[in-house]
């Protein structure tokens, strides 16, 4: 049976952030994730997790100036010191929240790294962004390893986030091979994967050993996973048969009120 984590940055937005933990638990979720916790003290979030019997599954490192449009620091030259500080901040929160995974967003670059991804990705000639990305990820992975934490990177589609440095699963897993750090994995959001690569299940099978977390949303509108072009019940069954024992992060935008759209989930409630 899949384990679903409510994404509290997108779900239960009918109430303030600190009230969403109670809403998630009341609707049967046992795990939660969100983009960023940094507007709140870690002890306050930890208390909500404990109060409602929830596991913190994932959150992101500080992304730079999100309100100004920044979407991560890891691949940005000249921001190395800020990135390293963000690693320390995220580790402090992760320890307080007992969260085993942290996602480092790559950031926006002037030109996408690839227009297309060939079968064998060549990285012989590459931009400064690539080298900075490798150096920052290696630093972060080794710092996280001291605390038994996993570092995640995530390919994000070019429609929702034009100019994002990392777009395809092939790119992400090529990065893993280059770094060869045991605690770095790729976050595979089926929504982004469908838009950029298609063939979701075969893509997962190809890279499954390097996948550290899965997220879901309907395609193309990023609503509940009971609508659109992706057959999620079939994918959930395939994941069960394949022995996937991780979480499925529900990173979708509800069509209306969150609870009204949870009919798809009730069939899977434990």
Secondary structure by P-SEA (a helix, b strand, c coil): cbbbbbccccccccccccaaaaaaaaacccbbbbcccccccaaaaaaaaaaaccccccccccccccccccccccccccaaaaaaaaaaaaaaaaaaacccbbbbbbcccccccccccccccccccccaaaaaaaaaaaaaaaaaaaabbbbbbbbbbcccccccccccaaaaaaaaaaaccccbbbbbcaaaaaacccaaaaaaaaccccccbbbbbcccccccccccccaaaaaaaaaaaacccbbbbccccccccccccccccccccc
